[in-house]
Amino acid sequence: MFNLNPNTGVPIYRQLMEQVRRMVSSSQLKPGDALPSVRELAMTHAVNPMTISKAYSMLEAEGLLERQRGKAMTVAGNLPLQESKPDRLERLQPAIENLAMAARQLELGSDDVLKAVREHMEKQDA
């Protein structure tokens, strides 16, 4: 469900938070959907359970998740429907800016970068 990579330079808790936000934004996670337990996610990704707990707690403070004693953390029930495509594309802007800067620094053209992105997405969809 989540892809957490300790080698990106982005803290694990922030990676998890952003992935949950994006999945809720695109309605991949809907109100009432349960998330994996802290223990389960920590074991799956070999990270400290406190890291997962921190992300979940911060998302709960934002109102994105709800905690019910004795049950799994769930997506909050009072969220708006799926964000519009332009709003979801806007969420990609920081990543696009970083990718564009890295491509320029590596002297790669847009055709090469777009091809690499397309191939990567196709590989993930397979």
C-alpha positions as CSV (number, residue, x, y, z in Angstrom):
1,M,0.0,0.0,0.0
2,F,2.8,2.4,0.9
3,N,6.3,2.8,-0.5
4,L,8.7,4.0,2.2
5,N,12.3,4.5,1.2
6,P,14.9,5.4,3.8
7,N,17.4,6.4,1.1
8,T,15.5,9.4,-0.3
9,G,16.6,11.9,2.3
10,V,13.0,12.6,3.1
11,P,12.0,11.5,6.6
12,I,9.9,8.3,6.7
13,Y,7.1,9.9,8.6
14,R,6.9,12.7,5.9
15,Q,6.9,10.1,3.1
16,L,4.0,8.3,4.8
17,M,2.1,11.5,5.4
18,E,2.4,12.6,1.8
19,Q,1.4,9.2,0.5
20,V,-1.7,9.1,2.7
21,R,-2.6,12.7,1.7
22,R,-2.3,11.8,-2.0
23,M,-4.2,8.6,-1.7
24,V,-7.1,10.4,0.1
25,S,-7.0,13.2,-2.4
26,S,-7.4,10.7,-5.3
27,S,-10.0,8.7,-3.5
28,Q,-7.8,5.6,-3.4
29,L,-8.4,5.9,0.4
30,K,-12.0,6.7,1.2
31,P,-13.7,7.9,4.4
32,G,-13.9,5.0,6.8
33,D,-11.1,3.0,5.2
34,A,-8.8,1.4,7.7
35,L,-5.0,1.9,7.5
36,P,-2.5,-0.8,8.4
37,S,-1.7,-0.9,12.1
38,V,1.4,0.9,13.4
39,R,3.0,-2.4,14.2
40,E,2.2,-4.0,10.9
41,L,3.5,-1.0,8.8
42,A,6.7,-0.8,11.0
43,M,7.4,-4.5,10.5
44,T,6.7,-4.4,6.8
45,H,9.1,-1.5,6.2
46,A,11.6,-2.3,9.0
47,V,11.2,1.1,10.6
48,N,10.6,2.2,14.2
49,P,7.0,2.0,15.2
50,M,7.3,5.5,16.7
51,T,7.9,6.8,13.2
52,I,4.6,5.4,11.9
53,S,2.8,6.5,15.1
54,K,4.1,10.1,14.6
55,A,2.8,10.2,11.0
56,Y,-0.6,8.9,12.0
57,S,-0.8,11.3,14.9
58,M,0.1,14.3,12.8
59,L,-2.5,13.2,10.1
60,E,-5.1,12.8,12.9
61,A,-4.3,16.3,14.1
62,E,-4.9,17.6,10.6
63,G,-8.3,15.9,10.6
64,L,-7.4,13.5,7.9
65,L,-7.5,10.4,10.0
66,E,-9.6,9.2,13.0
67,R,-8.5,7.0,15.9
68,Q,-11.0,4.7,17.5
69,R,-9.9,2.9,20.6
70,G,-9.2,-0.8,19.9
71,K,-9.7,-0.4,16.2
72,A,-7.5,0.5,13.2
73,M,-6.8,4.1,12.3
74,T,-9.3,5.1,9.6
75,V,-9.7,7.9,7.1
76,A,-11.9,10.6,8.5
77,G,-15.5,10.5,7.6
78,N,-16.1,14.2,7.1
79,L,-13.7,14.7,4.2
80,P,-14.7,16.2,0.9
81,L,-14.9,14.0,-2.2
82,Q,-12.0,13.4,-4.5
83,E,-10.0,16.5,-5.4
84,S,-10.2,17.8,-8.9
85,K,-7.6,16.8,-11.4
86,P,-6.0,20.3,-11.4
87,D,-5.8,20.2,-7.6
88,R,-4.2,16.8,-7.7
89,L,-1.7,18.0,-10.3
90,E,-0.9,21.0,-8.1
91,R,0.2,18.5,-5.4
92,L,2.9,17.3,-7.9
93,Q,4.4,20.7,-8.4
94,P,7.2,20.4,-5.8
95,A,8.2,17.0,-7.2
96,I,8.1,18.4,-10.8
97,E,10.3,21.3,-9.9
98,N,12.8,19.0,-8.2
99,L,12.8,16.7,-11.2
100,A,13.2,19.6,-13.7
101,M,16.1,21.0,-11.8
102,A,17.8,17.6,-11.5
103,A,17.3,17.0,-15.3
104,R,18.8,20.4,-16.1
105,Q,21.8,19.8,-13.9
106,L,22.3,16.4,-15.6
107,E,21.8,18.0,-19.0
108,L,18.9,15.8,-19.9
109,G,16.2,16.9,-22.3
110,S,12.5,16.8,-21.6
111,D,12.0,13.9,-24.1
112,D,14.5,11.8,-22.1
113,V,12.9,12.7,-18.8
114,L,9.4,12.1,-20.0
115,K,10.4,8.7,-21.4
116,A,12.0,7.7,-18.1
117,V,8.9,8.8,-16.1
118,R,6.6,7.0,-18.5
119,E,8.7,3.8,-18.3
120,H,8.8,4.0,-14.5
121,M,5.0,4.4,-14.3
122,E,4.4,1.6,-16.7
123,K,6.7,-0.7,-14.7
124,Q,4.9,0.2,-11.5
125,D,1.5,-0.5,-13.1
126,A,2.6,-4.0,-14.3
